[in-house]
């Protein structure tokens, strides 16, 4: 695992389009989210300790803001041939285990991750109702505590989603979101050998 920061796509960028299979058996596209007050696009995976750390708070926050007409979608772009824990079948199990109320999509070709310039898991983007980027960066400032190679302490401060929540609240209130934003930090996306 290489600890990686998000690449921080330029604010105001349009959301790159996508059409990907979901764990629910549907093909989900960017157009499915037209008419929403905002859209959160997240690059996550099953095995990353940084994603595991935020998963309970992420599930709760998404369910709350979906009720406020915010769209949420998660995408896994990891190479499942070298990281079988991130396989499409196990993504189905992970969605059920975490109680995710949003679509969990598989980007097998990794083209969507490249279009978003995604670098890590989690990598989080918030787009406004015109699907222009208004926030990208960390879920919050909590992190899992590493105690040894590959092992993480579960007693780390729990994730709250404070940074994403603040951006969502400002978006819904029609107020400007501060441009000083902090990159997400997590495991690098597991790219295929080219």
C-alpha positions as CSV (number, residue, x, y, z in Angstrom):
1,X,0.0,0.0,0.0
2,X,1.3,3.4,-0.9
3,X,-0.1,6.3,1.1
4,X,-1.4,8.7,-1.5
5,X,-3.1,12.1,-1.5
6,X,-5.9,13.0,-3.8
7,X,-4.9,15.0,-6.9
8,X,-7.4,17.8,-6.3
9,X,-9.1,18.3,-9.7
10,X,-9.7,21.9,-10.5
11,X,-12.8,23.5,-8.9
12,X,-15.4,24.3,-11.5
13,X,-14.5,21.2,-13.7
14,X,-17.5,19.4,-15.2
15,X,-18.2,15.9,-13.9
16,X,-16.8,13.4,-16.3
17,X,-19.4,11.1,-17.7
18,X,-19.6,7.5,-16.8
19,X,-21.7,4.4,-17.5
20,X,-20.8,1.5,-15.2
21,X,-22.3,-1.7,-13.8
22,X,-23.6,-1.5,-10.2
23,X,-23.7,-4.3,-7.6
24,X,-27.5,-4.0,-7.9
25,X,-27.4,-5.3,-11.5
26,X,-28.1,-2.0,-13.2
27,X,-26.0,0.2,-15.5
28,X,-25.6,3.6,-13.8
29,X,-24.7,6.8,-15.7
30,X,-23.9,10.4,-14.8
31,X,-27.3,11.3,-16.4
32,X,-29.1,9.3,-13.6
33,X,-28.2,12.2,-11.3
34,X,-29.6,15.1,-13.3
35,X,-32.1,17.1,-11.3
36,X,-30.2,16.6,-8.0
37,X,-29.1,19.5,-5.8
38,X,-25.7,18.0,-5.8
39,X,-23.7,14.8,-6.5
40,X,-21.1,13.1,-4.5
41,X,-18.8,10.8,-6.5
42,X,-16.5,8.7,-4.4
43,X,-13.7,6.3,-5.4
44,X,-13.6,3.7,-2.7
45,X,-12.8,0.0,-2.4
46,X,-13.5,-2.9,-0.1
47,X,-10.1,-3.6,1.5
48,X,-8.5,-0.1,2.1
49,X,-8.2,0.7,5.8
50,X,-8.9,4.3,5.1
51,X,-12.2,3.5,3.5
52,X,-13.0,0.9,6.2
53,X,-12.3,3.7,8.8
54,X,-14.9,6.1,7.2
55,X,-17.5,3.5,6.0
56,X,-20.0,3.7,9.0
57,X,-20.0,7.5,9.0
58,X,-20.2,7.6,5.2
59,X,-23.2,5.2,5.1
60,X,-25.0,7.4,7.7
61,X,-24.1,10.7,6.0
62,X,-25.2,9.5,2.6
63,X,-28.5,8.2,3.8
64,X,-29.1,11.6,5.5
65,X,-28.3,13.8,2.5
66,X,-30.0,11.5,-0.1
67,X,-33.1,12.7,1.7
68,X,-32.1,16.2,0.8
69,X,-31.9,15.4,-2.9
70,X,-28.1,14.9,-3.0
71,X,-27.0,12.1,-5.2
72,X,-24.3,9.7,-4.1
73,X,-22.4,7.1,-6.1
74,X,-19.3,5.1,-5.2
75,X,-16.9,3.6,-7.7
76,X,-14.2,0.9,-7.3
77,X,-11.5,1.1,-9.9
78,X,-9.0,-1.3,-8.3
79,X,-7.5,-4.1,-10.3
80,X,-9.3,-7.1,-8.9
81,X,-7.0,-9.5,-10.6
82,X,-4.2,-8.5,-8.3
83,X,-6.4,-7.4,-5.4
84,X,-9.2,-10.1,-5.3
85,X,-10.6,-8.6,-2.1
86,X,-12.0,-5.8,-4.4
87,X,-13.8,-8.1,-6.8
88,X,-17.2,-7.3,-8.1
89,X,-18.7,-10.2,-6.1
90,X,-17.2,-9.0,-2.9
91,X,-18.3,-5.4,-3.7
92,X,-21.9,-6.7,-3.4
93,X,-21.1,-8.2,0.0
94,X,-19.4,-5.0,1.1
95,X,-22.4,-2.8,0.1
96,X,-24.7,-5.0,2.2
97,X,-22.3,-5.2,5.1
98,X,-21.9,-1.4,5.3
99,X,-25.5,-0.6,4.6
100,X,-24.7,1.7,1.7
101,X,-27.8,3.2,0.3
102,X,-26.0,4.4,-2.9
103,X,-25.0,2.6,-6.0
104,X,-21.6,0.9,-5.9
105,X,-20.1,0.7,-9.4
106,X,-17.2,-1.2,-10.8
107,X,-14.8,0.6,-13.2
108,X,-13.0,-2.5,-14.5
109,X,-11.2,-0.6,-17.3
110,X,-10.2,2.1,-14.9
111,X,-11.1,4.7,-17.5
112,X,-13.5,6.5,-15.2
113,X,-10.9,6.8,-12.4
114,X,-8.5,8.3,-15.0
115,X,-11.1,10.7,-16.2
116,X,-11.6,12.0,-12.6
117,X,-7.9,12.0,-12.0
118,X,-8.6,9.9,-8.9
119,X,-5.5,8.9,-7.0
120,X,-6.5,7.2,-3.8
121,X,-9.3,5.5,-1.8
122,X,-11.2,7.3,-0.6
123,X,-11.2,10.1,-3.2
124,X,-14.3,12.3,-2.9
125,X,-15.8,14.9,-5.3
126,X,-18.9,17.1,-4.8
127,X,-20.6,18.6,-7.8
128,X,-23.4,21.2,-7.8
129,X,-26.7,21.0,-9.6
130,X,-25.0,21.9,-12.8
131,X,-22.5,19.0,-12.2
132,X,-19.6,21.5,-11.7
133,X,-17.0,20.6,-9.1
134,X,-17.4,22.6,-5.9
135,X,-15.5,20.4,-3.4
136,X,-12.9,17.7,-3.5
137,X,-10.8,16.4,-0.7
138,X,-11.1,14.7,2.6
139,X,-14.2,13.2,4.2
140,X,-12.8,14.7,7.5
141,X,-9.5,15.0,9.3
142,X,-9.6,11.6,11.1
143,X,-7.4,8.7,10.0
144,X,-6.9,5.1,11.1
145,X,-3.9,4.7,13.3
146,X,-1.2,2.4,11.8
147,X,0.4,0.3,14.5
148,X,2.5,-2.0,12.3
149,X,2.8,-2.9,8.6
150,X,-0.7,-3.7,7.4
151,X,-2.3,-3.4,10.9
152,X,-4.5,-0.6,12.0
153,X,-5.7,0.4,15.5
154,X,-9.5,0.4,15.7
155,X,-9.4,2.9,18.6
156,X,-8.6,5.8,16.3
157,X,-11.0,8.8,16.6
158,X,-14.2,7.8,14.7
159,X,-14.9,9.4,11.3
160,X,-17.5,12.2,11.3
161,X,-17.6,13.4,7.7
162,X,-17.2,16.9,9.0
163,X,-15.5,18.4,5.9
164,X,-17.9,16.8,3.4
165,X,-20.9,17.7,5.6
166,X,-19.9,21.3,5.8
167,X,-19.5,21.5,2.0
168,X,-22.9,19.9,1.5
169,X,-24.6,22.2,4.0
170,X,-23.2,25.3,2.2
171,X,-24.2,23.9,-1.2
172,X,-27.8,23.3,0.0
173,X,-27.9,26.8,1.5
174,X,-26.8,28.4,-1.8
175,X,-23.6,29.7,-0.2
176,X,-20.1,29.6,-1.6
177,X,-17.9,26.7,-0.4
178,X,-14.4,27.9,0.7
179,X,-11.8,27.1,-1.9
180,X,-9.2,26.1,0.8
181,X,-9.8,22.4,0.8
182,X,-7.7,19.5,2.1
183,X,-6.8,16.5,0.1
184,X,-8.0,13.1,0.9
185,X,-5.4,10.6,2.0
186,X,-5.6,6.9,1.6
187,X,-4.3,3.9,-0.3
188,X,-3.3,4.4,-3.9
189,X,-5.7,3.1,-6.6
190,X,-4.4,-0.3,-7.7
191,X,-3.7,0.4,-11.3
192,X,-3.4,-2.4,-13.9
193,X,0.0,-2.9,-15.4
194,X,0.1,-1.0,-18.7
